[in-house]
Structure formats: structure tokens, C-alpha cells
């Protein structure tokens, strides 16, 4: 029997756009009180206004380790506790390594890897004390195979996959579930997709996913019975050739 999310609390990083925004909307529709974080206060405030209810906005830049600690602390204080942490925020860096800016590479590793580790480490004590919780990390199909046109990005998602697999075994005794959602092409700003008409055309051509498709998969993971953990969910457009 599937579980319910009504009355739970969640922190969603990268909620000002893309997958994070769709997850925040979907969780709120399921009765979850959501703390939304991102770099754009304007976008977060607009989303909170759209959702209504008693949701929380926290502006933070995950490129700064101290900001990661602060946002988790503020989310716990505002919500009372965290039932769910969705470590979703991420950067994308395609192209040949020789053409990449080393500073961009470092920033990607900080946001995609170090900030994920740090946010989860900061949230774990409260979940352990309450003997339960759910942690979901946004990975990518690139975390399951090295893709030649995005080696740095692929490496960051491989790191996330290894982390999820190891952490799950450490915290399962506390009834904390850990899983990764790994989508293929998602038609959002990260991929340069902003035109709603073109997005629907690509969806109809089975060439991309909506952010809402990923959000629905996240809810599926969260609502499995407590005896079941979805460790990895790879979600691809039907015709993605990879």
C-alpha cells in the first residue's frame, strides 16, 4: 500500500526553476509543507505565492559551504523538522575538457557534489533522532554511464551515485531511506528549453521529459511502503538514444 505525504515537511534545493520548482509544486499539492531554496528570491517568492499555504523561502547560494549549513538549519527551524530532503540543485557543464574553465569545473563539483554531501550530513542528526526520513538526490543518466560530451558533469553524478549507495546502507537502520532520481533529457532551462510550445513538441516526439514527469517519479519514490526503498530510478524519454 502506498504511503501518504500529507502533513510532512520537505526541503527542496534548486526550487527556483526546473525540476526543483516542479517537485515543490507537486509536494505542496500532496499536502507537504515545503522549504524552497535557490538563488533567486524573486522566483522563490513567486512560487510560494502561487502555492499558498505556509511554505518557506530561503535564498542561498550552494557554491558557499557556509550557506549550505545555514539553509538546512533555517529550514529545520522554520518547519520544526525535516521529513524529506530533496538535494536537487545542480550545475551543468558540457563540452571538451580542454575547453573548460577550471573555475567552472570547481564550482560544479561544489554544487553538484560537496553541497549535496554537506546538506545531507547537516540534515541527518534530526532524522536519526526522529527515527525516520527520506533523502532523494537528483542524479542523472550520466551517473550511470560516462557520456563523452559532458565528462565533468558525468563525474559529478557518478560521485552522487556512489554516495547514495553507500549512505543508504549506513542509515537504513534508522528508517531513513536514500534514493537517486536519474533523468535523461529534461526540457528545462538547464537544457536551454524555455518555450512551452517547443517543449510540448519535444514531448510529443518522445525526445524529452517534462519537469513534472520527474516530480511525479519523486513522489512515487516517497510514497512507497516503508519496507521498500527505491534506490535508483532512471527515467528516460522514450526515444532517447543512450
C-alpha positions in Angstrom: 0.0 0.0 0.0 1.4 3.4 -0.9 2.0 5.9 1.8 0.8 9.4 2.2 2.8 12.6 2.3 0.1 14.8 3.8 1.4 16.7 6.8 5.0 16.0 6.1 7.8 18.6 5.7 10.4 18.9 3.0 13.4 20.9 1.9 13.9 21.2 -1.8 17.1 22.8 -3.1 17.2 24.4 -6.6 13.5 25.2 -6.3 13.5 28.4 -8.2 13.4 26.6 -11.6 13.2 23.3 -13.4 12.9 20.0 -11.6 13.1 21.7 -8.1 10.2 24.0 -8.9 8.1 21.1 -10.2 8.9 19.0 -7.2 8.0 21.8 -4.8 4.7 22.3 -6.6 3.9 18.6 -6.6 4.8 18.0 -2.9 2.7 21.0 -1.9 -0.2 19.5 -3.8 0.3 16.3 -1.8 -0.1 18.3 1.5 3.6 18.7 2.2 4.9 21.9 3.8 7.9 22.9 1.7 11.0 24.9 2.3 12.2 26.1 -1.1 15.7 27.3 -1.6 17.6 28.8 -4.6 19.5 31.9 -5.6 16.6 34.0 -6.9 14.4 35.5 -4.2 12.0 36.9 -6.8 11.4 33.4 -8.3 11.1 31.7 -4.9 8.6 34.3 -3.6 6.5 34.0 -6.8 6.4 30.2 -6.3 5.5 30.5 -2.7 2.7 32.9 -3.6 1.4 30.6 -6.2 1.4 27.6 -3.8 -0.3 29.5 -1.0 -0.2 27.9 2.5 2.6 28.1 5.0 5.6 27.4 2.8 9.1 28.7 3.4 11.5 30.6 1.2 15.3 30.5 1.9 17.6 32.3 -0.5 21.1 30.6 -0.6 24.0 30.0 -2.9 25.2 26.4 -2.6 28.6 27.5 -4.0 29.3 28.7 -0.4 29.6 25.8 2.1 28.5 28.0 4.9 25.3 28.8 3.0 24.6 25.1 2.8 24.7 24.7 6.6 22.6 27.8 7.0 19.8 26.8 4.7 19.3 23.4 6.3 19.4 24.9 9.8 16.9 27.6 8.8 14.6 25.0 7.1 14.6 22.9 10.2 13.8 25.9 12.4 11.0 27.2 10.2 9.4 23.8 9.6 10.1 22.3 13.0 11.9 19.3 11.5 12.6 17.7 8.1 10.8 14.6 6.9 12.2 14.9 3.4 15.3 16.4 1.9 15.5 16.6 -1.9 19.0 17.6 -2.8 18.2 18.7 -6.3 20.2 21.8 -7.1 22.9 21.3 -9.7 25.0 22.9 -12.5 25.6 21.6 -16.0 28.9 21.9 -17.9 29.1 20.2 -21.3 32.0 20.3 -23.8 35.5 19.1 -24.2 37.7 19.2 -21.0 40.4 21.2 -22.8 37.9 24.0 -23.4 36.5 24.1 -19.9 37.2 26.8 -17.4 38.8 25.2 -14.3 36.9 27.6 -12.0 33.6 26.5 -13.6 34.7 22.9 -13.0 35.4 23.6 -9.3 32.0 25.3 -8.9 30.2 22.4 -10.5 31.8 20.0 -8.1 31.0 22.2 -5.1 27.3 22.5 -6.1 26.7 19.0 -7.6 28.8 17.0 -5.1 30.1 18.8 -2.0 26.9 20.8 -1.3 24.8 17.5 -1.6 27.1 15.7 0.9 27.1 18.7 3.3 23.3 19.3 3.2 22.6 15.6 3.9 25.2 15.5 6.7 23.5 18.5 8.2 20.0 17.0 8.0 20.9 13.5 9.3 21.0 14.2 13.0 17.4 15.3 13.2 16.2 12.4 11.0 18.2 9.9 13.2 16.7 11.4 16.4 13.2 11.0 15.0 13.9 7.6 13.6 12.9 8.2 10.1 13.1 10.3 7.0 13.6 10.3 3.2 16.5 11.7 1.2 16.4 11.9 -2.5 19.2 13.2 -4.7 18.8 14.4 -8.2 21.3 12.4 -10.2 21.3 11.8 -14.0 21.5 9.0 -16.5 25.1 10.5 -16.8 25.7 9.0 -13.3 25.1 5.5 -14.7 27.4 5.8 -17.8 30.1 8.2 -18.8 28.9 10.5 -21.5 31.7 11.8 -23.7 30.3 15.3 -24.3 30.0 16.1 -20.5 32.8 14.3 -18.7 32.9 16.7 -15.7 29.2 16.6 -15.2 29.2 12.8 -15.6 31.9 12.5 -13.0 29.9 14.6 -10.5 26.8 12.4 -11.0 28.9 9.2 -10.7 30.1 10.6 -7.3 26.5 11.1 -6.3 25.5 7.6 -7.2 28.4 6.1 -5.1 27.4 8.3 -2.2 23.7 7.3 -2.3 24.6 3.6 -2.5 26.9 3.8 0.5 24.8 6.1 2.6 21.7 4.1 2.2 23.3 1.1 4.0 24.6 3.3 6.8 21.2 4.9 7.7 18.6 2.3 6.8 18.7 1.1 10.5 17.3 4.5 11.4 14.4 4.0 8.9 15.9 6.7 6.7 15.6 5.9 3.0 18.1 7.2 0.5 17.5 7.2 -3.3 18.5 8.9 -6.5 16.3 10.0 -9.3 18.3 9.9 -12.6 16.5 11.5 -15.5 17.7 11.7 -19.1 16.9 14.8 -21.2 14.6 17.1 -19.2 13.1 20.0 -21.1 14.0 22.9 -18.8 16.4 25.9 -18.5 19.4 23.6 -17.9 19.0 22.3 -21.4 18.0 25.6 -22.8 14.3 24.8 -23.1 12.1 27.6 -22.2 9.5 27.8 -24.9 6.3 25.9 -23.8 5.3 25.2 -27.4 8.7 23.7 -28.3 8.7 21.7 -25.0 5.4 20.1 -25.8 6.6 19.4 -29.4 9.6 17.6 -28.0 7.5 15.7 -25.5 5.1 14.6 -28.4 8.2 13.5 -30.3 9.3 11.4 -27.3 12.5 13.4 -27.2 12.4 14.8 -23.7 10.8 14.8 -20.3 8.8 17.5 -18.6 10.0 18.6 -15.2 6.6 17.4 -13.9 7.4 13.9 -15.1 10.4 13.8 -12.8 8.4 15.3 -10.0 5.8 12.6 -10.3 8.6 10.0 -10.1 9.9 11.6 -6.9 6.5 11.4 -5.3 6.4 7.7 -6.4 9.7 7.1 -4.6 8.5 8.9 -1.5 5.2 7.1 -1.2 6.4 3.5 -1.3 5.7 1.5 1.8 8.4 2.0 4.5 9.7 -1.6 3.9 10.6 -0.6 0.3 13.4 1.7 -0.9 13.7 2.9 -4.5 17.5 3.2 -4.5 17.7 4.2 -8.2 15.1 5.4 -10.6 16.3 6.1 -14.1 13.7 8.0 -16.1 14.3 8.5 -19.9 12.4 10.0 -22.8 11.1 7.1 -24.7 13.2 7.7 -27.7 16.4 9.0 -26.0 19.3 7.2 -27.8 21.6 6.4 -24.8 
